[in-house]
Amino acid sequence: MASLGSIGGKLYRGEVSVEFVGRQRLWYTISGAILVVSAVALIVFGLNFSVDFKGGSVYQFAAGNSTITQVRQTVSGAGGGDDSIVQKITPLGGGGAKWQVQTHPLTVKQQNAVQSAISSQFGVPDNQIAVTAIGAAWGSQISQKAAEALIAFLVVIVIYLSIAFEWKMAVAALIALAHDIVITIGVYALAHFQVSPASVIGLLTILGYSLYDTVVVFDKVRENTAGLLASSRSTYSQAANQALNQTLVRSINTSIIALLPVASILFVGAGFLGAGELKDLALVLFVGMLSGTYSSICIATPVLADLKEREPQYKALAKRVQLRAAGGRAAQRAAAKAAAAGKPVAARRGRRPVGGAEDADLAAAAPQDTGPDAPGDATDTDATGTDAVASGEPVGAAASQPSARSGPRPGPRQQPRRTSAAKRRPSGKKRRR
């Protein structure tokens, strides 16, 4: 099996190519289906905001031998409500497992009642029950600050990309970022994960990561499309797809290296150690990095290619490339038919330049016969010793046309043609009678 490095070299040199831009409808369909599911989950289930956003009371105490059902029933019976969230966590500093109970905003009397119920039911002293009360005003301020940070981030990104690249690349990058945000929020809503301040920090982090990967791809696209309009080699979409293939292995390697520590925090730290804040941070990073890698490859660059292909100069370039490809295919079909029929194929002088790739293919396909009496060929030698050859045409017609290699003949012919009989006898001798 070929190593990843050798595959990357083949992708960079163009020996192997994966079509990404040409399959944009497939990627758009997949992303559209995921976005619809995310939007439906967000509308139906909504987001499970932590107490930091909606306000409430948080109780922490030693877990002991109690179960999650017993804790929830105790808090609900003391006036904490049926919507309380009970989690078993393990502090990073050690000290054994603890229960963390989050309730809606409670009055001071209700807080004391819940604390007394926990103390009496599980035998935990009051001074060992940590109680934190967060008002609704504080939660609204946190939400406002998070929204402001997100908007400022997007504005700065648009300005930077417009200056460093062009505005169409900025639009494509923003579409990819919006794609990642909606998918990440949809996963949180569908799985009913809790949205905490750590989740917001992780969301901003993965947006920067996704943008970093997109900018690297766009830089290669800009390099490949420089001077593209001056030639008819490839369209903008083909050049952009080549840039994607050249950076594909780098994107995969970067994503895998970044996902490994995040996965260890998510599955090992949260699954076995029960680290709540780390779990919130690792979850959004894991989902966002996967979505960001996908969007930078399958969304951002195809969207950019679609925007650029609408420009008149790139429409004209696509037509030139298409005509050139159609001419090459027609010449290949003609050569193949002639070779199959056993007919000689040769390029006529004066019709098109000699020595091109198509003429070389046609000449290779034509049968070669250099004998003096070859059928279909007539050889004529003039006073200067120049041979005029015409494949399948009269001798006079071939001689009257200027040669593509030597240019037009200067002046009239100096002596008449000699017959075949005259060719066979030495010059200057008369025929004996």
C-alpha positions, 0 to 999 in steps of 0.5 A, spaced: 500 500 500 502 506 498 504 511 503 500 517 505 506 521 503 507 518 496 499 519 495 500 526 497 506 527 492 502 524 486 496 529 488 501 535 488 504 533 481 497 531 478 498 524 477 492 522 481 486 527 482 480 527 486 474 531 483 471 536 488 469 542 485 466 538 479 461 534 484 459 541 488 451 539 487 453 532 491 456 536 497 451 541 497 446 536 497 449 533 503 450 539 507 443 541 505 440 535 508 445 536 515 443 543 515 435 542 515 436 536 520 440 541 524 435 547 523 429 542 525 432 540 531 434 547 534 426 549 532 423 543 536 428 541 542 432 548 542 438 549 546 440 547 553 443 553 556 447 552 562 445 556 569 451 561 566 446 564 561 439 563 564 441 564 571 439 559 577 442 555 583 448 550 583 449 545 588 455 541 589 456 535 594 459 529 595 456 523 591 457 517 596 452 511 595 446 515 592 444 515 585 442 520 580 434 518 581 435 519 589 438 526 588 433 528 583 427 526 587 430 530 593 431 536 590 424 536 586 421 535 593 424 540 596 422 545 591 427 545 586 423 543 580 422 538 576 427 541 570 433 540 575 439 538 571 443 532 575 450 530 573 456 526 577 463 530 576 470 528 578 474 535 580 480 535 577 484 536 583 481 530 586 477 529 592 472 524 590 466 524 585 461 529 587 454 531 585 452 537 581 445 540 581 443 545 577 436 548 578 432 554 575 432 561 579 430 560 586 429 565 592 433 565 598 428 561 602 427 555 596 435 555 596 435 554 604 430 548 603 433 545 598 440 545 602 437 542 608 433 536 604 440 534 601 443 535 608 438 530 611 437 525 606 444 524 604 448 525 611 452 531 608 453 537 613 451 544 611 458 547 610 460 541 605 454 543 600 457 548 595 451 553 593 452 558 587 446 563 585 447 566 578 441 571 577 438 572 570 441 579 569 448 575 569 446 570 564 443 575 559 450 579 559 454 573 558 449 571 552 450 579 549 458 578 550 458 572 546 454 575 540 458 581 540 464 577 540 462 572 534 459 579 530 466 582 531 470 576 529 466 575 523 467 583 521 474 582 522 475 576 518 471 579 512 475 585 512 482 581 512 480 576 506 477 582 502 484 585 503 489 579 502 485 576 497 478 578 494 471 579 496 468 573 493 473 569 497 471 572 503 464 571 501 465 563 500 469 563 507 463 566 510 458 561 507 463 555 510 463 559 517 456 559 517 455 552 515 460 550 521 456 554 526 449 551 524 451 544 524 455 545 531 449 548 534 444 543 531 448 537 534 448 540 541 440 541 540 439 534 537 443 531 543 441 536 548 448 537 550 449 543 555 451 550 552 456 553 557 461 559 556 466 554 555 462 552 549 462 559 546 469 559 547 470 552 543 465 555 538 470 561 537 476 557 537 473 552 531 471 558 527 478 560 527 481 553 525 476 552 520 478 559 517 485 557 517 484 551 513 480 555 508 485 561 507 491 555 506 486 552 500 485 559 497 492 561 497 493 555 493 487 557 488 490 564 487 497 561 486 494 556 480 489 561 477 494 567 476 495 568 469 489 563 467 486 568 462 492 568 458 491 561 456 486 556 454 489 550 458 484 549 464 478 553 467 477 556 473 474 550 476 479 545 474 485 550 477 481 550 483 480 543 484 487 542 482 489 547 488 484 542 493 488 536 491 495 539 492 493 541 499 488 535 501 494 531 504 496 537 508 488 538 511 487 531 513 494 531 517 492 537 520 485 535 522 487 528 525 493 531 529 488 536 532 483 531 533 487 526 537 488 531 543 481 533 543 478 526 542 482 524 548 479 530 552 472 528 550 472 521 551 477 520 556 477 526 560 469 527 560 467 519 559 472 517 565 473 523 569 467 526 568 470 533 567 464 538 566 467 544 563 472 540 559 467 536 556 463 542 554 469 545 551 472 538 547 465 537 545 464 543 541 471 543 538 471 535 536 464 537 532 467 543 529 473 541 527 470 535 523 465 540 520 470 545 519 475 540 515 469 538 511 467 545 509 474 548 507 474 542 502 467 541 499 464 547 501 468 553 501 472 552 494 466 550 490 462 556 492 468 560 490 469 557 483 461 558 482 462 565 484 468 566 479 465 562 473 459 567 473 464 572 471 464 574 463 472 573 462 471 566 466 465 564 461 469 566 455 475 562 458 471 556 459 468 556 452 475 556 449 477 550 453 471 546 451 473 548 444 480 546 445 478 539 448 473 538 443 478 539 437 483 534 440 477 529 441 475 530 434 482 529 431 483 523 435 477 520 433 479 521 426 485 518 427 482 512 430 477 511 424 483 512 419 487 507 422 481 502 423 480 502 416 487 502 414 487 508 410 493 513 410 493 519 414 497 525 413 497 532 414 496 536 408 501 542 407 498 549 408 492 547 412 495 547 419 502 547 422 506 541 421 509 538 427 503 539 432 501 534 437 495 532 433 499 532 426 504 527 430 499 522 432 496 522 425 503 521 422 504 515 427 497 512 425 499 513 417 502 507 414 509 508 411 511 506 404 518 509 401 519 505 395 519 508 388 513 505 386 509 506 392 501 506 390 498 513 391 505 517 391 508 521 386 515 523 387 518 529 382 525 532 382 526 538 379 532 542 377 534 544 384 533 536 387 527 538 391 522 532 392 515 534 392 510 529 395 503 529 395 499 523 399 493 521 395 493 528 390 495 529 383 503 531 382 501 537 379 497 540 384 502 538 390 507 542 386 503 548 385 502 549 392 507 552 396 511 548 402 509 549 409 517 548 411 521 552 405 516 557 403 513 559 396 518 557 390 521 563 387 520 564 380 517 559 374 520 552 373 526 552 370 525 546 365 519 542 364 517 535 367 521 529 365 517 523 364 518 516 368 522 514 362 526 519 362 527 518 369 530 511 368 535 513 363 542 517 364 541 525 363 544 527 356 543 520 353 538 519 347 534 513 346 536 509 341 531 507 336 
